[in-house]
Amino acid sequence: MKNTIAFLFAFLVTSSIFMQAQTIVSVNPDSGTKCERLTITVTGENTNFWQSTNFVVLKQDGHEIRALNNTVLHPDTIEGEFIFSYDDPTGVYDVIVDHWLWGGVADSGAFYLSPVVNPPFLVQTSPGIAHIGDTVTMEIIGENTHFDDDDISNNIYFKSEIQNGFSPFSTIVINSSRIQCQCYINVYQTPGQYGLQLHNELDGSLFLENTLTLLPDSNPSEIVSVVPDKGYQGAELSIVVTGRNTLFQQGTSTMFLSMFGYAPIQPDNQTVLNDTVIQGDFTFNYSQSMGLYDVVVIENYLSYITKEDGFQLLSGGNAPYLHSIDPQNVNQGTAVKFLIKAVNSHFEPLGNMPAITLINGYEELYCHYISVIDTVTLEANFVFSYANPLGLYDLVVTAPLDGTLRMENSVELHESSSTPAIVLVNPDSAMQGQTLSISVTGRDIVF
């Protein structure tokens, strides 16, 4: 009973506080100007701004300006630090102190935002001309701007109407009206006119149309030689690519060979010798198509340098193929050693060690052990479980120099004539606290 009375008393006290009218009695100052910082003090009545989180908001129709920082000075007093952007509409704003618990309190039309006398604008950028592929130091000049104001982020973007533009990779603010920035103009940019878009918290979004003319690359990166420019299927080859106006040592550069419609041929290893020379060590197999390949170097993740038809892959002679496998019929629950014969292959344990797989639809069985007898002969150990699907399996042999060799329907897996079982466990009992060796004997089980 006492607990119930105490609860009702607390409820009545709390309810009486919330039932009193909560109002804003003053906003100081009650006006401000665009492009300025301003601390606004809001005083309320019957409020408790210390309860939980409160924040000051200015609202005008659908537009909202929130304080960057809020400080509660007294249960009835809170300060909000504002930044007014040039993009914020002028006119009358409602002042609201939002509270997550009781929804907040508002004073309609309590604040007025005036226009700025001298609005910010962009004057020019320098230089006004640049080339694709250049790294350029640009100077941006504004007037009545606030580039160097504390805690201001200047976001810069050179915009083209034709395609995506570019942003600087570093920015130095000189003073309130000058910025220096460095831009790398990659080879994928389109020549033409570019405008400048700059945004910060005080100046808002500023635009300067057609401020930069982008010209084609004056010193384009190019591949001048590929040595050797021919290779053969079934062979290993080191290819040296020499460029002009390249920067292979800056960052990470990679090379590959490309033929339209086919997967690119990647090197096994590559070495950047200097800014203009890169070497790739390739292994060519018979599964790769003969013909002309483009030689491509990706320079520091940024640009592709291509020498069209720069390399030719020639036939290595008679292509290797699989000739036979023995045995061809196997049973579930058995371990089998296969003898595999190929023709024109180059099997060897070190430089051309094959991988062997048996495939039935989505089922792939991998070899437990492979022995290279000679360049055309392999022994392969497989274990067939009772869970493996019955039916015909394709034999697939893959080797770095020979490529992928396939013999369809080469092995048939049959159902076992007997069922695996455990026939003896010896001993078949034990005592607690006893150390014991147990022997298990099975029938038709490959342990």
C-alpha positions as CSV (number, residue, x, y, z in Angstrom):
1,M,0.0,0.0,0.0
2,K,2.8,2.4,0.9
3,N,4.5,1.6,-2.5
4,T,1.3,2.4,-4.3
5,I,0.8,5.8,-2.5
6,A,4.5,6.7,-3.2
7,F,4.1,5.8,-6.9
8,L,0.9,7.9,-7.2
9,F,2.5,10.9,-5.5
10,A,5.5,10.7,-7.9
11,F,3.2,10.4,-10.8
12,L,1.1,13.4,-9.7
13,V,4.2,15.6,-9.1
14,T,5.7,14.7,-12.5
15,S,2.3,15.2,-14.2
16,S,1.9,18.6,-12.6
17,I,5.3,19.7,-14.0
18,F,4.5,18.6,-17.5
19,M,1.0,20.1,-17.3
20,Q,2.5,23.6,-16.8
21,A,2.9,25.6,-20.0
22,Q,6.4,25.3,-21.5
23,T,7.3,28.4,-23.4
24,I,10.2,30.2,-24.9
25,V,10.4,33.7,-23.4
26,S,13.4,35.1,-25.2
27,V,15.8,34.5,-28.2
28,N,19.0,36.5,-28.0
29,P,20.0,37.7,-30.6
30,D,16.8,37.4,-32.5
31,S,18.3,38.1,-35.9
32,G,21.4,37.2,-37.9
33,T,23.0,37.5,-41.4
34,K,23.8,34.9,-44.0
35,C,27.6,33.8,-44.2
36,E,28.2,34.3,-40.4
37,R,28.7,32.3,-37.2
38,L,26.3,33.2,-34.4
39,T,25.6,31.9,-30.9
40,I,21.9,32.1,-30.0
41,T,20.7,32.0,-26.4
42,V,17.2,30.6,-25.9
43,T,15.5,31.1,-22.5
44,G,12.4,29.1,-21.6
45,E,9.8,29.0,-18.9
46,N,8.7,25.8,-17.1
47,T,11.4,23.9,-19.0
48,N,14.2,21.7,-17.8
49,F,16.9,21.6,-20.6
50,W,19.1,19.5,-18.4
51,Q,16.9,16.6,-18.8
52,S,18.4,14.3,-21.5
53,T,19.5,15.8,-24.8
54,N,18.2,19.1,-26.1
55,F,19.2,21.0,-29.3
56,V,18.2,24.3,-30.9
57,V,16.7,24.3,-34.4
58,L,15.6,27.1,-36.7
59,K,12.8,26.1,-39.1
60,Q,11.3,27.9,-42.1
61,D,8.7,25.9,-44.1
62,G,10.7,22.8,-45.2
63,H,14.1,24.3,-44.5
64,E,15.9,23.5,-41.2
65,I,19.1,24.9,-39.7
66,R,20.5,23.0,-36.7
67,A,23.0,24.2,-34.2
68,L,26.4,22.7,-34.5
69,N,26.9,22.7,-30.8
70,N,24.4,23.0,-27.9
71,T,25.2,24.0,-24.3
72,V,22.7,24.0,-21.5
73,L,23.5,26.9,-19.2
74,H,20.5,26.6,-16.8
75,P,17.4,24.4,-16.7
76,D,15.7,27.3,-18.6
77,T,18.6,28.4,-20.7
78,I,20.4,26.8,-23.7
79,E,22.9,28.1,-26.2
80,G,23.2,27.0,-29.8
81,E,26.2,27.7,-32.1
82,F,25.1,28.3,-35.7
83,I,26.7,28.7,-39.0
84,F,24.5,30.4,-41.6
85,S,25.3,29.5,-45.2
86,Y,24.8,31.8,-48.2
87,D,22.4,29.0,-49.4
88,D,20.1,29.4,-46.4
89,P,16.9,31.3,-47.2
90,T,16.4,34.7,-45.7
91,G,13.3,35.6,-43.7
92,V,11.5,34.6,-40.5
93,Y,12.3,31.3,-38.7
94,D,10.6,29.5,-35.9
95,V,12.9,28.8,-32.9
96,I,12.6,25.3,-31.5
97,V,14.3,23.5,-28.7
98,D,13.9,19.8,-29.5
99,H,13.7,17.3,-26.7
100,W,13.5,13.5,-27.2
101,L,11.2,13.0,-24.3
102,W,8.6,15.7,-24.3
103,G,8.9,16.8,-28.0
104,G,10.3,20.3,-27.4
105,V,9.1,23.8,-27.3
106,A,8.7,26.4,-30.1
107,D,8.5,30.2,-30.6
108,S,7.0,31.0,-34.0
109,G,8.7,33.7,-36.0
110,A,11.2,34.5,-33.2
111,F,14.3,34.8,-35.5
112,Y,15.0,36.7,-38.7
113,L,17.8,35.9,-41.1
114,S,19.0,38.8,-43.2
115,P,20.7,38.8,-46.6
116,V,24.5,39.4,-46.7
117,V,25.5,42.8,-48.1
118,N,28.5,41.5,-50.1
119,P,27.7,38.0,-51.3
120,P,30.6,35.5,-51.9
121,F,31.5,34.5,-55.4
122,L,34.3,32.9,-57.4
123,V,36.5,35.1,-59.5
124,Q,38.9,32.8,-61.5
125,T,41.1,29.8,-61.5
126,S,44.6,29.7,-62.7
127,P,45.9,28.3,-65.0
128,G,42.9,28.3,-67.3
129,I,44.4,25.6,-69.5
130,A,45.6,22.1,-68.7
131,H,46.4,18.9,-70.5
132,I,45.1,15.4,-69.9
133,G,47.7,13.4,-68.1
134,D,49.1,16.4,-66.3
135,T,49.4,17.0,-62.5
136,V,48.5,20.6,-62.2
137,T,48.6,23.1,-59.3
138,M,45.5,25.2,-59.5
139,E,44.9,28.5,-57.7
140,I,41.3,29.4,-56.9
141,I,40.4,33.1,-56.2
142,G,37.1,34.2,-54.6
143,E,35.7,37.4,-53.3
144,N,33.9,37.9,-50.0
145,T,34.6,34.2,-49.3
146,H,35.5,32.4,-46.1
147,F,37.9,29.7,-47.2
148,D,40.1,29.9,-44.1
149,D,37.4,30.1,-41.4
150,D,37.8,27.6,-38.6
151,D,36.3,24.2,-39.1
152,I,35.3,24.9,-42.7
153,S,35.6,22.1,-45.3
154,N,36.2,23.4,-48.8
155,N,34.9,20.7,-51.3
156,I,36.2,21.4,-54.8
157,Y,35.1,19.7,-58.0
158,F,35.8,20.5,-61.7
159,K,32.7,19.6,-63.6
160,S,32.1,18.7,-67.2
161,E,28.7,18.6,-68.9
162,I,30.0,15.7,-71.0
163,Q,31.2,13.2,-68.4
164,N,32.3,13.0,-64.8
165,G,34.8,15.6,-63.6
166,F,37.6,15.4,-61.1
167,S,38.6,16.6,-57.7
168,P,42.0,17.7,-56.3
169,F,44.1,15.2,-54.3
170,S,45.5,17.9,-52.0
171,T,44.3,21.4,-51.0
172,I,46.1,24.2,-49.2
173,V,44.1,27.2,-48.0
174,I,46.1,30.4,-48.4
175,N,43.6,32.9,-46.9
176,S,39.9,33.7,-46.9
177,S,39.9,34.2,-50.7
178,R,42.7,32.0,-52.1
179,I,43.1,28.2,-52.3
180,Q,45.8,26.2,-54.0
181,C,45.0,22.6,-55.0
182,Q,46.8,19.9,-56.9
183,C,44.9,17.8,-59.4
184,Y,45.9,14.8,-61.4
185,I,43.9,14.8,-64.7
186,N,43.8,11.1,-65.7
187,V,43.7,9.9,-69.3
188,Y,40.0,9.1,-69.2
189,Q,39.0,12.7,-68.9
190,T,37.5,14.2,-72.1
191,P,39.0,17.4,-73.6
192,G,36.7,20.5,-73.4
193,Q,35.4,23.1,-71.0
194,Y,35.1,22.4,-67.3
195,G,33.4,24.5,-64.6
196,L,34.4,24.9,-61.0
197,Q,32.0,23.9,-58.1
198,L,33.1,24.8,-54.6
199,H,31.1,24.3,-51.4
200,N,31.7,25.2,-47.8
201,E,29.6,25.8,-44.7
202,L,29.6,29.6,-44.9
203,D,29.8,30.4,-48.6
204,G,27.4,27.6,-49.7
205,S,27.7,26.3,-53.2
206,L,29.6,28.5,-55.6
207,F,29.9,28.0,-59.3
208,L,32.2,29.3,-62.0
209,E,31.4,28.2,-65.5
210,N,34.0,27.3,-68.2
211,T,36.9,28.2,-66.0
212,L,39.2,25.5,-67.2
213,T,40.0,24.4,-70.8
214,L,41.2,20.8,-70.9
215,L,43.4,19.9,-73.9
216,P,44.5,16.5,-75.2
217,D,47.6,14.9,-73.6
218,S,50.7,16.8,-74.8
219,N,53.0,13.9,-73.9
220,P,50.8,10.7,-73.9
221,S,52.1,7.6,-72.2
222,E,52.6,4.9,-74.8
223,I,54.2,1.4,-75.2
224,V,57.1,1.7,-77.7
225,S,58.3,-1.9,-77.7
226,V,57.4,-5.5,-76.7
227,V,60.3,-7.9,-76.7
228,P,59.9,-10.6,-77.7
229,D,56.7,-10.0,-79.6
230,K,56.0,-13.6,-80.4
231,G,55.6,-16.8,-78.3
232,Y,54.4,-20.4,-78.5
233,Q,51.8,-22.5,-76.8
234,G,53.3,-24.9,-74.3
235,A,56.3,-22.6,-73.5
236,E,57.4,-20.2,-70.8
237,L,58.5,-16.7,-71.8
238,S,59.7,-13.5,-70.2
239,I,58.3,-10.4,-72.0
240,V,59.8,-7.0,-71.5
241,V,57.6,-3.9,-72.2
242,T,59.2,-0.5,-72.7
243,G,57.1,2.7,-72.5
244,R,57.5,6.4,-73.1
245,N,56.3,9.1,-70.7
246,T,55.3,6.3,-68.3
247,L,55.7,6.2,-64.5
248,F,55.7,2.4,-63.8
249,Q,57.6,2.8,-60.5
250,Q,55.0,5.2,-59.0
251,G,52.5,3.1,-57.1
252,T,51.5,-0.4,-58.5
253,S,51.7,-1.1,-62.2
254,T,50.5,-4.4,-63.7
255,M,50.6,-5.9,-67.2
256,F,48.6,-8.5,-69.1
257,L,47.8,-9.8,-72.6
258,S,44.3,-9.2,-73.9
259,M,42.3,-10.7,-76.8
260,F,38.7,-9.6,-77.4
261,G,36.2,-12.1,-76.2
262,Y,38.8,-14.2,-74.2
263,A,40.0,-14.1,-70.7
264,P,43.2,-12.1,-70.3
265,I,46.6,-13.9,-69.9
266,Q,48.2,-12.8,-66.7
267,P,51.9,-13.2,-65.9
268,D,53.1,-15.6,-63.2
269,N,55.4,-12.9,-62.0
270,Q,56.2,-9.3,-63.0
271,T,59.0,-6.9,-62.2
272,V,59.0,-3.1,-62.6
273,L,62.6,-2.4,-63.7
274,N,62.2,1.4,-63.9
275,D,59.7,4.0,-64.8
276,T,59.7,3.0,-68.4
277,V,60.4,-0.8,-68.3
278,I,58.3,-3.7,-66.9
279,Q,58.9,-7.4,-67.3
280,G,56.3,-10.2,-67.1
281,D,57.0,-14.0,-66.9
282,F,54.3,-15.9,-68.7
283,T,53.4,-19.5,-69.1
284,F,51.5,-20.2,-72.4
285,N,49.4,-23.4,-72.7
286,Y,47.4,-25.1,-75.4
287,S,44.1,-23.9,-74.0
288,Q,44.9,-20.3,-74.8
289,S,43.9,-19.1,-78.3
290,M,46.4,-18.5,-81.0
291,G,46.5,-15.0,-82.6
292,L,47.3,-11.4,-81.9
293,Y,47.0,-10.0,-78.4
294,D,47.0,-6.4,-77.1
295,V,49.7,-5.7,-74.6
296,V,48.2,-3.7,-71.7
297,V,49.9,-2.0,-68.7
298,I,47.8,-0.5,-65.9
299,E,49.9,2.4,-64.7
300,N,49.5,3.0,-60.9
301,Y,45.8,2.0,-61.0
302,L,45.0,5.1,-62.9
303,S,45.4,4.6,-66.6
304,Y,45.6,1.8,-69.2
305,I,48.4,2.0,-71.7
306,T,47.8,-0.4,-74.7
307,K,49.8,-1.5,-77.6
308,E,47.2,-3.0,-80.0
309,D,48.2,-6.4,-81.5
310,G,51.6,-6.1,-79.7
311,F,52.1,-9.8,-79.2
312,Q,51.4,-12.9,-81.2
313,L,50.8,-16.4,-79.7
314,L,51.7,-19.1,-82.2
315,S,51.0,-22.8,-82.3
316,G,53.2,-25.0,-80.3
317,G,52.8,-27.9,-82.7
318,N,50.7,-30.9,-82.1
319,A,48.4,-30.2,-79.2
320,P,48.4,-32.6,-76.3
321,Y,45.4,-34.8,-75.6
322,L,44.4,-37.6,-73.3
323,H,44.7,-41.1,-74.8
324,S,43.6,-43.6,-72.2
325,I,42.8,-44.3,-68.5
326,D,42.9,-47.7,-66.8
327,P,40.8,-49.1,-65.2
328,Q,37.6,-47.6,-66.7
329,N,35.1,-49.3,-64.4
330,V,35.3,-48.9,-60.6
331,N,33.0,-49.5,-57.6
332,Q,31.9,-47.5,-54.7
333,G,33.8,-48.0,-51.5
334,T,37.1,-48.7,-53.2
335,A,40.5,-47.0,-53.5
336,V,41.8,-47.1,-57.1
337,K,45.1,-46.4,-58.7
338,F,44.6,-45.2,-62.3
339,L,47.2,-45.3,-65.1
340,I,46.6,-42.2,-67.4
341,K,48.2,-41.9,-70.8
342,A,48.5,-38.7,-72.9
343,V,49.9,-37.8,-76.2
344,N,52.2,-34.7,-76.9
345,S,52.1,-33.7,-73.2
346,H,54.9,-32.3,-71.2
347,F,54.3,-33.6,-67.7
348,E,57.1,-33.2,-65.1
349,P,57.1,-32.9,-61.4
350,L,58.7,-29.4,-61.1
351,G,57.8,-27.1,-64.0
352,N,54.6,-28.8,-65.3
353,M,53.0,-30.7,-62.5
354,P,49.4,-31.6,-63.4
355,A,46.1,-31.6,-61.3
356,I,43.7,-34.4,-61.9
357,T,39.9,-34.4,-61.4
358,L,37.0,-36.7,-62.1
359,I,33.7,-34.8,-62.8
360,N,30.1,-36.0,-62.9
361,G,27.8,-33.0,-63.3
362,Y,28.4,-30.9,-60.2
363,E,30.3,-33.7,-58.4
364,E,34.1,-33.2,-58.5
365,L,36.4,-35.9,-57.1
366,Y,40.0,-34.8,-56.4
367,C,43.1,-37.0,-56.6
368,H,44.7,-38.1,-53.4
369,Y,48.1,-38.6,-54.9
370,I,49.7,-38.1,-58.3
371,S,52.9,-39.6,-59.6
372,V,54.5,-38.4,-62.9
373,I,56.0,-41.5,-64.6
374,D,57.2,-39.6,-67.7
375,T,56.1,-36.7,-69.9
376,V,53.0,-38.6,-71.2
377,T,52.2,-41.0,-68.3
378,L,50.6,-40.4,-64.9
379,E,49.5,-42.5,-61.9
380,A,46.6,-41.1,-59.8
381,N,45.0,-42.5,-56.6
382,F,41.3,-41.9,-56.0
383,V,39.0,-43.0,-53.2
384,F,35.3,-43.6,-54.2
385,S,32.9,-43.4,-51.3
386,Y,29.4,-44.8,-51.1
387,A,28.1,-41.2,-51.3
388,N,29.6,-40.5,-54.7
389,P,27.0,-40.5,-57.5
390,L,26.9,-43.5,-59.8
391,G,27.5,-43.1,-63.5
392,L,30.0,-41.8,-66.0
393,Y,32.8,-39.3,-65.0
394,D,34.9,-37.1,-67.2
395,L,38.7,-37.1,-66.7
396,V,40.2,-33.6,-66.5
397,V,44.0,-33.1,-66.4
398,T,45.2,-29.5,-66.0
399,A,48.9,-28.5,-66.3
400,P,50.6,-25.1,-66.7
401,L,52.1,-25.8,-70.1
402,D,49.5,-28.2,-71.5
403,G,46.4,-26.4,-70.4
404,T,43.2,-28.3,-69.7
405,L,42.9,-31.8,-71.2
406,R,39.5,-33.6,-71.0
407,M,38.4,-37.1,-71.8
408,E,34.6,-37.4,-71.6
409,N,32.8,-40.4,-70.0
410,S,36.2,-42.0,-69.3
411,V,35.4,-43.7,-66.0
412,E,32.1,-45.3,-64.8
413,L,31.4,-45.7,-61.1
414,H,29.2,-48.7,-60.2
415,E,27.3,-49.7,-57.1
416,S,29.2,-51.9,-54.7
417,S,28.1,-55.5,-54.4
418,S,28.4,-55.4,-50.7
419,T,27.5,-53.0,-47.9
420,P,30.2,-51.6,-45.6
421,A,29.9,-52.6,-42.0
422,I,31.8,-52.9,-38.7
423,V,32.0,-56.6,-37.8
424,L,34.1,-56.6,-34.6
425,V,35.0,-54.3,-31.8
426,N,37.6,-55.7,-29.4
427,P,37.3,-55.4,-26.5
428,D,33.6,-54.4,-26.4
429,S,33.5,-53.2,-22.8
430,A,35.5,-51.2,-20.3
431,M,35.6,-49.9,-16.7
432,Q,35.5,-46.3,-15.6
433,G,39.0,-44.9,-14.9
434,Q,40.6,-47.5,-17.3
435,T,42.9,-46.7,-20.2
436,L,42.1,-48.9,-23.1
437,S,43.1,-49.6,-26.8
438,I,40.1,-50.6,-28.9
439,S,40.5,-52.4,-32.2
440,V,37.7,-52.0,-34.8
441,T,37.4,-54.5,-37.7
442,G,35.3,-53.6,-40.8
443,R,34.1,-55.2,-43.9
444,D,34.3,-53.4,-47.3
445,I,35.6,-50.2,-45.5
446,V,38.6,-48.3,-46.7
447,F,40.0,-46.9,-43.5
